[in-house]
Amino acid sequence: MKIRNIMMLAKAVSMLSSPFYLPIIGLTALFIFSYLNLLPFTYKVFVLLMVYIFTIFLPTKLIRFYHHYHGWTPFELGARERRIIPYVVSILCYFLCYYLMMLLHMPHLMGSIVVAALATQVVCAIINMWWKISVHMAAIGAMAGSLVSFAAIFMFNPVWWLCVIFMFSGLVGSARMILRQHTLRQINIGFLVGVITGAVTVMMV
């Protein structure tokens, strides 16, 4: 019974830490803690809704349709060779989201969040051609890397926020290993890839 409860908890943590949530979390943080909080409430809701549609709703629905079409379980979809199409789907959705943001002349910082998430997906897709890494951990790592870059840009101390991210990353990494989706090495390298990609992308975009 205890093992079953642990597995259920691990599945819940894994679902709640989907890599698709990175742009929404990042934009929400910007709307609360940066000068973007001066934007009209309706405008912020519009942006979050648009980003939700293109970075969470569409990729999730399309990938779910893909694995249902093949009759694969989420565990079977986790195989390295079966992750290519989901990567392509999510990358296209993220790129379309960024393209629309540029067409609508949205503030540069908003776009940098989506670009960081997009870059993380691209890097993970490339690495996945030869070796499987954890995209969940890469997304959390990208949050940490982006936070460090934003701290340098806005000159604030990110230590406490980094502590929260590190604690959450430990929880997610443990969940992914309990579900036998990744090894410890895949977890660690995924996080490191995310940190580097997120930090470099935010600084360069």
C-alpha positions as CSV (number, residue, x, y, z in Angstrom):
1,M,0.0,0.0,0.0
2,K,2.8,2.4,0.9
3,I,4.5,1.6,-2.5
4,R,1.3,2.4,-4.3
5,N,0.9,5.7,-2.5
6,I,4.5,6.6,-3.3
7,M,4.0,5.8,-7.0
8,M,0.8,7.9,-7.1
9,L,2.6,10.8,-5.4
10,A,5.4,10.5,-7.9
11,K,3.0,10.6,-10.8
12,A,1.2,13.7,-9.4
13,V,4.6,15.5,-9.0
14,S,5.6,14.5,-12.5
15,M,2.3,15.8,-14.0
16,L,2.5,19.1,-12.0
17,S,6.0,19.7,-13.1
18,S,5.4,19.4,-16.8
19,P,8.1,21.2,-18.9
20,F,5.2,23.0,-20.6
21,Y,4.6,25.1,-17.5
22,L,7.9,26.9,-17.8
23,P,6.7,29.9,-19.9
24,I,3.5,30.4,-17.8
25,I,5.5,30.4,-14.5
26,G,8.2,32.7,-15.9
27,L,5.7,35.2,-17.3
28,T,3.6,35.2,-14.1
29,A,6.8,35.9,-12.1
30,L,7.6,38.8,-14.4
31,F,4.1,40.2,-14.1
32,I,4.4,40.2,-10.3
33,F,8.0,41.0,-9.6
34,S,9.2,43.3,-12.5
35,Y,8.2,46.6,-14.0
36,L,5.7,44.6,-16.2
37,N,3.3,44.6,-13.2
38,L,2.4,48.1,-14.4
39,L,0.7,46.6,-17.5
40,P,-3.1,46.6,-17.5
41,F,-4.6,43.5,-15.9
42,T,-6.6,42.6,-19.1
43,Y,-3.4,42.7,-21.2
44,K,-1.6,40.4,-18.8
45,V,-4.5,38.0,-18.8
46,F,-4.5,38.1,-22.7
47,V,-0.8,37.3,-22.8
48,L,-1.1,34.4,-20.3
49,L,-4.0,33.0,-22.1
50,M,-2.2,33.1,-25.5
51,V,0.9,31.5,-24.0
52,Y,-1.2,28.9,-22.3
53,I,-2.8,27.9,-25.6
54,F,0.4,27.6,-27.5
55,T,2.8,26.2,-24.8
56,I,0.5,24.0,-22.8
57,F,-2.9,23.3,-24.4
58,L,-1.9,22.6,-28.0
59,P,1.3,20.6,-27.3
60,T,-0.5,18.5,-24.6
61,K,-3.5,17.7,-26.8
62,L,-1.4,16.9,-29.9
63,I,1.1,14.7,-28.1
64,R,-1.8,12.9,-26.3
65,F,-3.4,12.3,-29.6
66,Y,-0.1,11.0,-31.0
67,H,0.4,8.4,-28.2
68,H,-3.3,7.4,-28.2
69,Y,-3.1,6.9,-32.0
70,H,-0.2,4.4,-31.5
71,G,-1.7,2.9,-28.4
72,W,1.3,3.8,-26.2
73,T,1.2,4.4,-22.5
74,P,2.9,7.5,-21.1
75,F,5.7,5.2,-19.9
76,E,6.2,3.7,-23.4
77,L,6.2,7.2,-24.9
78,G,9.2,7.9,-22.6
79,A,11.4,5.7,-24.7
80,R,14.2,7.8,-26.3
81,E,13.3,6.9,-29.9
82,R,9.6,7.7,-29.4
83,R,10.2,11.2,-28.1
84,I,11.2,12.8,-31.4
85,I,7.7,13.6,-32.6
86,P,6.6,15.1,-29.3
87,Y,9.7,17.3,-29.3
88,V,8.9,18.5,-32.9
89,V,5.3,19.2,-31.9
90,S,6.3,21.3,-28.8
91,I,9.1,23.1,-30.6
92,L,6.7,24.2,-33.4
93,C,4.0,25.3,-30.9
94,Y,6.6,27.3,-28.9
95,F,8.0,28.9,-32.1
96,L,4.5,29.9,-33.2
97,C,3.9,31.5,-29.8
98,Y,7.1,33.5,-30.0
99,Y,6.3,34.5,-33.6
100,L,2.9,35.8,-32.6
101,M,4.4,37.7,-29.6
102,M,6.8,39.5,-32.0
103,L,3.9,40.3,-34.5
104,L,2.0,41.8,-31.6
105,H,5.1,43.8,-30.5
106,M,5.0,42.5,-27.0
107,P,7.8,43.6,-24.5
108,H,11.2,42.0,-25.1
109,L,11.3,40.4,-21.6
110,M,8.1,38.4,-22.3
111,G,9.6,37.0,-25.5
112,S,12.8,36.0,-23.7
113,I,10.9,33.7,-21.4
114,V,9.4,31.8,-24.4
115,V,12.7,31.8,-26.2
116,A,14.4,30.3,-23.2
117,A,11.8,27.5,-23.1
118,L,12.0,27.0,-26.8
119,A,15.8,26.8,-26.7
120,T,15.7,24.3,-23.9
121,Q,13.3,22.1,-26.0
122,V,15.6,22.3,-29.0
123,V,18.8,21.5,-27.1
124,C,17.0,18.5,-25.4
125,A,15.7,17.3,-28.7
126,I,19.2,17.4,-30.2
127,I,20.7,15.6,-27.2
128,N,17.9,13.0,-27.3
129,M,18.9,11.9,-30.7
130,W,21.9,10.2,-29.1
131,W,21.1,10.0,-25.4
132,K,18.1,10.4,-23.2
133,I,18.0,13.2,-20.7
134,S,15.2,14.5,-18.4
135,V,13.2,17.3,-20.0
136,H,11.4,17.9,-16.7
137,M,14.7,18.6,-15.0
138,A,15.9,20.7,-18.0
139,A,12.8,22.9,-17.7
140,I,13.5,23.4,-13.9
141,G,17.2,24.0,-14.7
142,A,16.1,26.6,-17.3
143,M,14.1,28.4,-14.6
144,A,17.1,28.5,-12.3
145,G,19.4,29.7,-15.2
146,S,16.9,32.3,-16.3
147,L,16.5,33.5,-12.7
148,V,20.2,34.1,-12.4
149,S,20.3,36.1,-15.6
150,F,17.2,38.2,-14.6
151,A,18.9,38.8,-11.3
152,A,21.9,40.1,-13.1
153,I,19.7,42.3,-15.3
154,F,17.5,43.7,-12.6
155,M,20.2,43.6,-9.9
156,F,18.4,41.6,-7.2
157,N,19.5,38.8,-4.9
158,P,18.0,35.5,-6.2
159,V,19.3,33.2,-3.4
160,W,16.0,32.5,-1.7
161,W,14.2,31.8,-5.0
162,L,17.1,29.6,-6.1
163,C,16.7,27.6,-2.9
164,V,13.0,27.0,-3.7
165,I,13.9,25.9,-7.2
166,F,16.6,23.5,-6.0
167,M,14.3,22.0,-3.4
168,F,11.6,21.5,-6.1
169,S,14.1,20.1,-8.5
170,G,15.1,17.4,-5.9
171,L,11.4,16.5,-5.5
172,V,10.8,16.3,-9.3
173,G,14.1,14.3,-9.9
174,S,13.1,11.8,-7.2
175,A,9.7,11.4,-8.8
176,R,11.1,10.8,-12.2
177,M,13.5,8.1,-10.9
178,I,10.7,6.5,-8.8
179,L,8.7,6.2,-12.0
180,R,11.8,4.7,-13.7
181,Q,11.7,7.3,-16.5
182,H,15.3,8.4,-15.9
183,T,18.5,7.5,-14.2
184,L,20.3,9.8,-11.7
185,R,22.8,10.7,-14.4
186,Q,20.0,11.7,-16.9
187,I,18.4,13.8,-14.1
188,N,21.6,15.7,-13.3
189,I,22.6,16.3,-16.9
190,G,19.1,17.4,-17.8
191,F,19.2,20.0,-15.0
192,L,22.7,21.2,-16.0
193,V,21.6,21.6,-19.6
194,G,18.6,23.6,-18.6
195,V,20.6,25.9,-16.3
196,I,23.1,26.7,-19.1
197,T,20.5,27.1,-21.8
198,G,18.2,29.3,-19.7
199,A,21.0,31.6,-18.5
200,V,22.6,32.0,-21.9
201,T,19.3,32.5,-23.8
202,V,18.0,35.2,-21.4
203,M,21.3,37.1,-21.5
204,M,21.6,36.9,-25.3
205,V,18.0,37.5,-26.5
